[in-house]
Amino acid sequence: MDVLDLTRLQFAVVTIYHYFFVPLSISLAATAAGLQLTWLRTRNDKYRDLTKFVGKLLIVTFAVGVVTGLVQEFQFGMGWSNFAKFYGDVFGPTLAIEGMLAFFLEATFLALWYFGWDRLPRKVHAATIVIVAVGTVLSAFIILAANSFMQHPVAYSIDPVTGRAHLDDFGELLLNKVNLAAFPHTLAGAIMVGGSLLLSIGVWRFKATAEAGFRTLARLGAWLTVLGGAFTAITGDHLGKVMTEVQPMKMAAAEALYETTTGAPFSAFALGKLDGSEPYFTVDIPYLLSILATGDPHSTVQGINNLQEQYTAQYGPGSYIPMIPVAFWAFRLMIGIGMAAMVIAAYYLWSTRRGREPKRWHDRQLIRFLPLIPLLPAAANTVGWIFTETARQPWIAFGISKVADGISPGLTRAEVIASLIGFALIYGIVAVVWYRLVRHLSRQPLAPSKDEPAPVADEAPVY
């Protein structure tokens, strides 16, 4: 691997690791807010206990997400200084605003929420966690606007003096059609990830303690996983059509479609050469690719060869074909793994409906392996981002500059390898710490011990 490939690998490791915690933070914040509002409305202490539990998971996850997010932003200066220099005026406002939201809004109000129990009026206290939830969503929207610029550059012009990209309209940058499509898809994926974590913890702890609150937590997590999965499918369909419009090569690579085809089928499974140029065996679903690309089963989908000729004429000599095996299988794994998580969660809801306990052998086996279900949405999210970024190659900002143009000058293989190993080791330690903290929190009872004195209502603030 040369310096460019190693630097790309380093950025991928840092980004993928960071993104394990981003959707969890978004989902856990929204869930904690929803549970606390439910407690205010029903005055059922079960929801208060669940709120505190989910909030503690959020604090641990949020802390790791903020730290790893900082390292990700530092990568622009460490490994991609040419990219930062050229696009700094465009990316600067989004990174600055997102950083302010994460540090000054989310962190501040999360601290107020944690230390404000029995100190703040109930409605004010609930407002703090709602603000945290809103802040995580806004952070996601703004940072996705930066990524969407790389997928579909808008709202910029090239400064004739400096030769740098200049931001013309921040509002247009935020309302990029790719961002408007990617944002709800990202939120849906986040709901699945957070829901699956709550499902796994709820099943594991209810099996060990029979505490009713954990059963509620498990079913809540299952509902979030199912609804998040359904929303992911709907928003993903729209995102696919936008993707086809702005990056037709990405959709062609997702199917390894080399020739322009009308009424293009979708291969659910294929065997052949790794680049997809010569399939030996395929299981095709007629017209599905055309439906995914445009919504019309009889529409024409551009092929890789035709797009390569078009891009060569438009942008100059070179290869504009991404890594076909990665795009082809990542697209299918993203869909398949996400659907598997949704189906498993739906079956759990069915098998435990109306207070039933799983008694059949296969139901008991499902319960046994459900604590591993968070791996599925997390993997689907990861593979989805791998598809999104690798299938855009060779562009770092589509149609403007290539990845090779953005790397920092003077980097050596030894420097990149050393930093990559360092990040991997530190992140591995952080992952163990996060896991052990989550496991420790999960082993605590939801409800306070009966031996603990209950708070005296008169000593609390007037609500």
C-alpha positions in Angstrom: 0.0 0.0 0.0 1.3 3.4 -0.9 1.0 6.6 1.2 -2.4 7.5 -0.3 -3.9 4.1 0.4 -2.6 4.1 3.9 -3.9 7.6 4.6 -7.3 6.5 3.3 -7.2 3.5 5.5 -6.3 5.6 8.5 -9.2 8.0 7.9 -11.6 5.1 7.4 -10.5 3.5 10.7 -11.0 6.7 12.6 -14.3 7.6 10.9 -15.9 4.1 11.2 -14.9 3.8 14.8 -16.4 7.3 15.6 -19.5 6.4 13.8 -20.2 3.5 16.1 -21.1 6.0 18.8 -22.8 8.7 16.7 -26.1 6.9 15.9 -26.1 5.5 19.5 -26.0 9.0 20.9 -28.7 10.3 18.6 -31.0 7.4 19.4 -30.3 7.2 23.1 -30.9 10.9 23.6 -34.2 10.8 21.8 -35.3 7.7 23.7 -34.3 9.2 27.1 -36.3 12.4 26.2 -39.3 10.3 25.1 -39.2 8.2 28.3 -38.9 11.2 30.6 -41.8 13.0 28.9 -43.8 9.8 29.2 -43.0 9.7 33.0 -44.2 13.3 33.3 -47.4 12.5 31.6 -48.2 9.1 33.3 -46.3 9.6 36.7 -45.4 5.9 36.3 -42.0 5.5 38.1 -41.1 2.7 35.7 -40.5 5.3 33.0 -38.4 7.4 35.4 -36.2 4.5 36.1 -35.8 3.7 32.4 -35.1 7.3 31.7 -32.2 7.3 34.2 -30.8 4.1 32.8 -30.9 5.1 29.2 -29.5 8.5 30.2 -26.5 6.9 31.8 -25.9 4.9 28.7 -26.1 8.1 26.7 -23.5 9.9 28.9 -20.9 7.1 28.4 -21.6 6.9 24.7 -21.6 10.6 24.2 -18.3 11.1 25.9 -16.6 8.5 23.6 -18.3 10.0 20.5 -17.1 13.5 21.3 -13.5 12.5 21.8 -13.3 10.3 18.7 -15.1 13.1 16.7 -12.3 15.5 17.6 -9.7 13.1 16.3 -11.7 12.7 13.1 -11.7 16.5 12.5 -8.0 16.6 13.2 -7.5 14.2 10.3 -8.2 16.9 7.8 -5.1 18.7 8.9 -3.0 15.6 9.6 -3.5 13.6 6.5 -5.6 15.8 4.2 -4.2 19.3 4.4 -4.5 20.0 0.7 -8.2 19.1 0.9 -8.6 21.3 4.0 -6.8 24.2 2.3 -8.9 24.0 -0.9 -12.3 23.4 0.8 -11.7 25.1 4.2 -14.1 28.0 3.4 -16.8 25.5 2.7 -16.2 23.0 5.5 -15.2 25.5 8.1 -18.7 26.8 9.0 -20.2 23.3 9.2 -17.4 21.9 11.4 -17.4 25.0 13.7 -21.2 24.9 14.2 -21.2 21.2 14.8 -18.4 21.5 17.3 -20.3 24.3 19.1 -23.5 22.2 19.2 -21.6 19.1 20.5 -19.6 20.9 23.2 -21.6 23.9 24.3 -25.2 22.8 23.7 -25.3 19.0 24.0 -22.6 18.6 26.7 -23.9 21.5 28.8 -27.5 20.4 28.8 -26.5 16.8 29.3 -24.6 17.8 32.5 -27.6 19.9 33.6 -29.8 16.9 33.1 -27.6 14.5 35.0 -27.0 16.8 38.0 -30.5 18.3 37.9 -32.5 15.4 39.2 -34.5 16.5 42.2 -32.9 20.0 41.9 -34.6 21.5 38.9 -38.3 21.8 38.4 -39.6 18.7 36.6 -40.6 20.4 33.3 -37.3 22.4 33.2 -35.4 19.2 33.9 -37.2 17.4 31.1 -36.5 20.3 28.8 -32.7 19.8 29.2 -32.8 16.3 27.8 -35.1 17.4 25.0 -32.5 20.0 24.1 -29.8 17.4 24.1 -31.9 15.2 21.7 -32.5 18.2 19.4 -28.8 19.1 19.5 -27.7 15.6 18.4 -30.1 15.8 15.5 -28.9 19.2 14.5 -25.3 18.1 14.7 -26.0 15.2 12.4 -27.8 17.4 9.9 -25.0 20.0 9.8 -22.2 17.5 9.5 -24.1 15.6 6.9 -24.3 18.8 4.9 -20.5 18.8 4.7 -20.4 15.2 3.5 -23.2 15.9 1.0 -21.0 18.6 -0.5 -18.5 15.8 -1.3 -21.2 13.8 -2.9 -22.9 16.6 -4.8 -21.0 20.0 -4.6 -23.3 23.0 -4.4 -23.3 26.6 -3.1 -19.6 27.3 -4.0 -17.5 29.1 -6.5 -13.7 28.9 -7.2 -11.9 32.1 -6.1 -9.9 33.2 -9.2 -7.2 34.7 -7.0 -6.6 32.0 -4.4 -7.9 29.1 -6.4 -9.8 27.9 -3.4 -13.5 26.9 -3.1 -15.5 29.7 -1.6 -18.9 29.2 0.1 -21.6 31.3 -1.6 -24.7 30.3 0.3 -24.7 28.5 3.6 -28.4 27.8 3.4 -28.1 26.2 0.0 -25.3 24.1 1.4 -27.6 22.8 4.1 -30.4 22.2 1.7 -28.4 20.2 -0.7 -30.7 17.5 -2.2 -28.3 14.8 -1.1 -28.4 16.1 2.5 -32.2 16.2 2.5 -32.2 12.6 1.4 -29.3 11.3 3.5 -30.4 13.0 6.8 -33.6 11.0 7.4 -31.9 7.9 6.2 -29.1 8.4 8.8 -31.7 9.1 11.6 -33.5 5.9 10.7 -30.3 3.9 10.9 -29.6 5.6 14.3 -32.9 4.5 15.6 -32.1 0.9 14.6 -28.7 0.9 16.3 -30.0 2.4 19.6 -33.1 0.2 19.6 -31.1 -3.0 19.1 -28.8 -2.1 22.0 -31.8 -1.5 24.3 -33.3 -4.8 23.1 -30.2 -6.8 23.8 -29.7 -5.3 27.3 -33.4 -5.7 28.1 -33.5 -9.4 27.0 -30.2 -10.2 28.8 -31.2 -8.6 32.1 -34.8 -9.7 32.1 -33.6 -13.3 31.7 -31.3 -12.9 34.6 -33.5 -10.9 37.0 -37.1 -11.1 35.8 -37.3 -7.4 36.6 -40.4 -6.1 34.7 -38.7 -2.8 33.7 -36.2 -4.8 31.6 -39.0 -6.5 29.7 -40.4 -3.1 28.9 -36.9 -1.9 27.8 -36.6 -5.0 25.5 -39.9 -4.5 23.8 -39.2 -0.7 23.5 -35.9 -1.6 21.8 -37.5 -4.1 19.5 -40.1 -1.5 18.4 -37.4 1.0 17.7 -35.5 -1.5 15.7 -38.5 -2.5 13.6 -39.8 1.0 13.0 -36.2 2.3 12.4 -35.7 -0.6 9.9 -38.9 0.3 8.0 -38.1 4.0 7.9 -34.5 3.1 6.8 -36.0 1.2 3.8 -38.3 4.0 2.8 -35.7 6.7 3.1 -33.0 4.5 1.5 -35.2 4.1 -1.6 -35.4 7.9 -1.9 -31.7 8.3 -1.3 -31.0 5.7 -4.0 -32.9 7.8 -6.6 -31.1 11.0 -5.6 -27.8 9.1 -5.7 -28.6 7.9 -9.2 -29.3 11.4 -10.3 -26.1 13.0 -9.0 -23.7 10.0 -9.1 -24.9 7.5 -11.7 -21.6 5.6 -11.6 -22.3 4.7 -7.9 -25.6 3.0 -8.8 -24.0 1.2 -11.8 -21.2 0.0 -9.5 -23.7 -1.2 -6.9 -25.0 -3.7 -9.6 -21.8 -4.1 -11.5 -23.8 -3.0 -14.5 -21.3 -2.5 -17.3 -23.7 -1.8 -20.2 -26.5 0.7 -20.2 -29.7 -1.3 -19.7 -33.4 -0.6 -20.0 -35.5 -2.3 -17.4 -32.4 -3.3 -15.5 -32.6 -6.3 -13.1 -31.0 -6.4 -9.7 -28.8 -9.3 -8.7 -29.7 -10.7 -5.3 -26.7 -13.0 -5.6 -23.9 -13.4 -8.1 -20.8 -15.5 -8.8 -18.2 -14.5 -11.3 -15.1 -12.4 -11.7 -14.5 -10.0 -8.8 -15.0 -6.9 -11.0 -18.4 -8.2 -12.1 -17.5 -8.1 -15.7 -18.2 -11.8 -16.3 -20.9 -13.3 -14.0 -21.0 -17.1 -14.0 -24.2 -17.4 -12.0 -26.7 -14.8 -10.9 -30.1 -14.7 -9.1 -31.8 -11.6 -10.7 -34.9 -9.8 -9.7 -36.3 -8.4 -13.0 -36.7 -4.6 -13.3 -35.7 -4.0 -9.6 -32.5 -1.9 -10.4 -34.5 0.4 -12.6 -37.1 0.8 -9.8 -34.4 1.5 -7.3 -32.7 4.0 -9.6 -35.7 5.9 -10.9 -38.9 4.4 -9.7 -39.8 3.3 -13.2 -39.4 -0.4 -14.0 -38.9 0.4 -17.7 -36.3 3.2 -17.2 -32.8 3.1 -18.6 -29.9 2.8 -16.1 -26.5 3.9 -17.4 -23.7 1.3 -17.4 -20.1 1.5 -16.2 -18.5 1.5 -19.6 -20.7 4.2 -21.0 -20.1 6.4 -17.9 -16.4 5.8 -18.1 -16.4 7.1 -21.7 -18.6 10.1 -20.7 -16.3 11.0 -17.7 -13.2 10.7 -19.8 -14.5 13.1 -22.3 -15.7 15.5 -19.6 -12.9 15.3 -17.0 -9.9 14.0 -19.0 -8.0 10.7 -19.1 -8.1 8.3 -16.2 -10.2 5.7 -14.5 -13.5 6.8 -13.0 -14.5 3.3 -12.0 -14.7 2.6 -8.2 -13.9 -0.8 -6.6 -16.7 -2.8 -8.1 -16.5 -5.8 -5.6 -16.7 -3.5 -2.6 -19.6 -1.5 -4.0 -21.5 -4.6 -5.2 -21.3 -6.6 -2.0 -21.4 -3.6 0.4 -24.7 -2.5 -1.2 -26.2 -6.0 -0.6 -24.8 -6.5 2.8 -26.1 -3.1 3.9 -29.6 -4.1 2.9 -29.5 -7.7 4.0 -28.0 -7.1 7.4 -30.5 -4.3 8.2 -33.4 -6.4 7.1 -32.2 -9.3 9.3 -32.1 -7.1 12.4 -35.6 -5.8 11.7 -37.0 -9.3 11.1 -35.4 -10.7 14.3 -36.8 -7.8 16.4 -40.2 -8.2 14.8 -40.2 -11.9 15.7 -39.3 -11.1 19.3 -42.2 -8.8 19.5 -44.5 -11.5 18.2 -43.2 -14.2 20.5 -43.6 -12.0 23.6 -46.9 -10.4 22.7 -49.5 -10.0 25.5 -47.0 -10.9 28.2 -46.1 -14.3 26.8 -42.9 -16.0 27.6 -40.9 -17.8 24.9 -41.3 -21.5 25.5 -40.6 -23.2 22.2 -37.1 -24.3 21.5 -36.4 -21.9 18.7 -37.8 -19.0 20.7 -35.4 -19.9 23.6 -32.5 -20.0 21.1 -33.5 -16.6 19.8 -33.5 -15.2 23.4 -30.1 -16.7 23.9 -28.5 -14.9 20.9 -30.5 -11.7 21.1 -27.8 -9.9 23.2 -25.7 -10.0 20.0 -28.3 -8.2 17.8 -26.6 -4.7 18.1 -23.9 -6.0 15.9 -26.3 -6.2 13.0 -27.5 -2.5 12.7 -23.9 -1.4 13.6 -22.5 -3.5 10.7 -25.3 -2.3 8.3 -24.5 1.3 9.1 -20.7 0.7 8.7 -21.1 -1.1 5.4 -23.5 1.6 4.2 -20.9 4.3 4.8 -18.2 2.2 3.1 -20.4 1.9 0.1 -21.2 5.6 0.1 -17.6 6.7 0.3 -15.7 4.1 -1.8 -18.3 4.1 -4.6 -17.6 7.8 -5.0 -14.0 7.1 -6.0 -11.8 8.5 -7.4 -13.5 11.8 -6.4 -13.0 13.5 -3.0 -15.6 16.1 -4.1 -17.5 14.7 -7.0 -16.5 16.3 -10.3 -14.2 18.8 -8.8 -11.1 17.1 -7.3 -9.8 13.6 -6.8 -8.8 11.9 -3.6 -5.1 11.9 -4.6 -5.3 15.8 -4.8 -6.3 16.1 -1.1 -3.5 14.3 0.7 -1.0 16.2 2.8 2.3 16.8 1.0 5.4 15.2 2.5 3.6 12.4 4.3 5.7 9.2 4.6 4.5 5.6 4.9 6.3 5.3 8.3 4.4 8.3 9.7 1.0 7.1 8.5 1.6 3.5 9.7 2.8 4.7 13.1 -0.2 6.9 13.6 -2.6 4.2 12.3 -1.2 1.7 14.8 -1.4 4.3 17.6 -5.0 5.1 16.8 -5.9 1.4 16.6 -4.4 0.6 20.0 -6.0 3.6 21.7 -9.3 3.1 20.1 -9.2 -0.6 21.1 -8.7 0.4 24.7 -11.5 2.9 24.5 -13.8 0.3 23.1 -13.1 -2.1 26.0 -13.7 0.7 28.5 -17.0 1.7 26.9 -18.1 -2.0 26.8 -17.2 -2.6 30.4 -19.0 0.6 31.5 -22.1 -0.3 29.6 -22.1 -3.8 31.0 -21.6 -2.4 34.5 -24.5 0.0 34.1 -26.7 -2.8 32.7 -26.1 -5.0 35.7 -27.5 -2.4 38.1 -31.2 -2.8 39.1 -33.5 -0.3 37.3 -35.5 0.6 40.4 -33.8 1.9 43.5 -33.4 -0.4 46.5 -36.3 -0.5 48.9 -33.8 0.1 51.7 -32.9 3.5 50.2 -34.9 6.4 51.6 -37.2 7.9 49.1 -36.8 11.6 48.4 -39.1 13.8 50.5 -41.5 15.8 48.2 -41.4 18.9 50.4 -37.6 19.1 50.1 -37.7 19.2 46.3 -38.4 22.4 44.3 -42.0 23.4 43.6 -42.8 21.9 40.2 
